Amino acid sequence: MRIQFLIAVVTLAFLTTSCKSNKKTETQDPASQIVVPPMEFFQNLAENCDFIDYIFDDYSFSVSVKQKSNVRGNISYMSDKPVENFGCAGAIGSAYYQAKGNHIAELRIHYDYEADCGYFLMRDKSKKPKYAFQMSPNGKIFFRQIYQTATQGQPSN
């Protein structure tokens, strides 16, 4: 009787561990499925965008960019590099891109001054993350100035 019980326990333990290991191979990290948008996305913004609105979640101001040269400069805050660590920065607001009054893109801005981490996240129509890409060094400088303005009153150089 004891031997049958022992065999049953060992068999159950074996089945439990083998089932768990199979589940790990089937499940993928959702963040690993978020990719950098195609180059056409960046080209479309560079060629057609004529207005950007930055709306911040917890700051008492927003930033609008209207001049074409400034719009292009702001588009350079994006890089075509994938996000390596989605947990490094929380969302601070959204960026809305327009061309001739038409909405062409909306990105969530993720930035953390202390971690020197910044990236943009785009969601699909069902609000699921679709594209993500790192913030360029100039983008980090811009959002650091935004952060300093919001927390200290004035940006520093």
Secondary structure as the mmCIF struct_conf table of DSSP 4:
data_model
#
loop_
_struct_conf.conf_type_id
_struct_conf.id
_struct_conf.beg_label_comp_id
_struct_conf.beg_label_asym_id
_struct_conf.beg_label_seq_id
_struct_conf.end_label_comp_id
_struct_conf.end_label_asym_id
_struct_conf.end_label_seq_id
HELX_RH_AL_P HELX_RH_AL_P1 ARG A 2 GLU A 26
HELX_RH_3T_P HELX_RH_3T_P1 PRO A 30 GLN A 33
STRN STRN1 VAL A 35 VAL A 35
HELX_LH_PP_P HELX_LH_PP_P1 VAL A 36 PRO A 38
HELX_RH_AL_P HELX_RH_AL_P2 MET A 39 ASN A 48
STRN STRN2 PHE A 51 PHE A 56
BEND BEND1 ASP A 57 SER A 60
STRN STRN3 SER A 62 VAL A 65
BEND BEND2 GLN A 67 GLN A 67
HELX_RH_AL_P HELX_RH_AL_P3 LYS A 68 ILE A 75
TURN_TY1_P TURN_TY1_P1 SER A 76 TYR A 77
STRN STRN4 MET A 78 MET A 78
BEND BEND3 ASP A 80 ASP A 80
HELX_LH_PP_P HELX_LH_PP_P2 LYS A 81 VAL A 83
BEND BEND4 GLU A 84 GLU A 84
HELX_RH_3T_P HELX_RH_3T_P2 PHE A 86 CYS A 88
STRN STRN5 ALA A 91 ALA A 99
TURN_TY1_P TURN_TY1_P2 LYS A 100 GLY A 101
STRN STRN6 ASN A 102 ASP A 112
TURN_TY1_P TURN_TY1_P3 TYR A 113 ASP A 116
STRN STRN7 CYS A 117 ARG A 123
TURN_TY1_P TURN_TY1_P4 LYS A 125 SER A 126
BEND BEND5 LYS A 127 LYS A 127
STRN STRN8 PRO A 129 GLN A 134
STRN STRN9 MET A 135 MET A 135
HELX_LH_PP_P HELX_LH_PP_P3 SER A 136 SER A 136
HELX_RH_AL_P HELX_RH_AL_P4 PRO A 137 GLN A 152
BEND BEND6 GLY A 153 GLN A 154
#
